[in-house]
Amino acid sequence: MLDDALVFTKVVECGNFSKAARDLGITPASVSKKIMRIEERLDASLLYRNTRSVQLTSQGEAYYRLMRQALNTSIEAEQAVRELSTSMHGVIRIAAGPSFTCHILAPALARFVNIHPDISVHVTVTTSPISAASEGADIMFQWGELKDSELIAKPIMTDTLVSVCSPQYFKDHEFTTASREDVFKHCIALTSNYAPVSTHPQWPGHDEFILRRIIVDDIGAVLAIVVAGGGVTLLPRYAVREHIARGSLVEIESAGGAQTITGSAIFHSPPTQNPRINEFMKYVTEVINQVMA
């Protein structure tokens, strides 16, 4: 409707069909067809036509006045959106899991907001599936494969999965000589979509059901339980590095192997369209490089 109205207002302001057609880059016949379409839709005559010029009917005057206002509002709306899309002002909405928020987003956010005080960052810490967390979020962070093909995934980090438990649990269960399968009988099940799928290990040809004594949907809670001696967990190294350094957790090397997991930033549209998101991702990348060093 606005496209036809634009042609109509151009005809009125130019005074004839030919000049309006030149300004719009279309043929006079196309201009005439659009005007006729408006008149048919409204069941009203909007213009008095002659060979050289056009004049507004009373209905045309009312239509022109209101549609010019609507077109001006539309132009203002587009300008406002462009300004928001290209400025370093406004809001960034993020959805991420607890572990990524604590280890990656926290230091990135601290640096970012101090440099960009005119940008507000809203973080939703969630263990829900990415599809449920995606509504209203500009950036989402997830481990593993993206199932929703309508979203855009940009891999931002790859980490090694490590098996850990408390020092006493390691000693009590003699994990030094235990097989990988034996170790994972002690693994706490982690149900979060933001955690690696590999926290539910599978072995070729091994279909035996293993009862999980503890099932948790939060990585922080899993770590607390494992540190307290509740079992084994399998997580990216960045999430357990500090615990291993302090000695509150030990790595079970016999259960490791060359397992890796990829973390991605998820977007609804290409991030290059928003400078605020581009700038924020620079800080996230910087923290990831430091954490993974």
VENBELJO-V574036 format. One record per backbone hydrogen bond with DSSP energy under -0.5 kcal/mol. CO is the residue of the C=O (numbers start at 0). NH is the residue of the N-H. If there is no record, write none. Layout:
CO,NH
CO,NH
This chain:
0,4
1,5
2,6
3,7
4,8
5,9
6,10
7,11
8,12
9,13
10,14
14,53
15,19
16,20
17,21
18,22
19,23
20,24
20,25
26,30
27,31
28,32
29,33
30,34
31,35
32,36
33,37
34,38
35,39
36,40
37,41
38,42
38,43
43,45
45,56
46,48
47,54
52,49
54,47
56,60
57,61
58,62
59,63
60,64
61,65
62,66
63,67
64,68
65,69
66,70
67,71
68,72
69,73
70,74
71,75
72,76
73,77
74,78
75,79
76,80
77,81
78,82
79,83
80,84
81,85
82,86
84,274
89,119
91,121
92,137
92,138
93,123
94,140
95,125
96,100
97,101
98,102
99,103
99,104
100,105
103,107
104,108
105,109
106,110
107,111
108,112
109,113
110,114
111,114
111,115
115,118
117,89
119,91
119,121
120,122
121,93
121,123
122,124
123,95
123,125
126,192
128,131
128,132
129,133
133,136
138,94
139,265
141,263
144,146
146,148
147,150
150,152
151,266
152,154
153,264
156,262
158,260
159,236
161,234
162,251
163,232
164,249
165,169
166,170
167,171
168,172
169,174
170,173
173,176
178,182
179,183
180,184
181,184
182,185
183,186
185,231
188,190
188,215
191,194
195,198
196,199
202,205
204,206
205,202
208,210
210,212
213,188
215,190
217,221
218,222
219,223
220,224
221,225
222,226
223,227
224,229
225,165
225,228
231,187
232,163
232,234
234,161
235,238
235,239
236,239
236,240
239,243
240,244
241,245
242,246
242,247
242,248
249,164
250,252
251,254
252,255
256,258
258,160
260,158
261,143
262,155
262,156
263,141
264,153
265,139
266,151
269,272
270,273
273,277
274,278
275,279
276,280
277,281
278,282
279,282
279,283
280,284
281,285
282,286
283,287
284,288
285,289
286,290
287,291
288,292
289,292
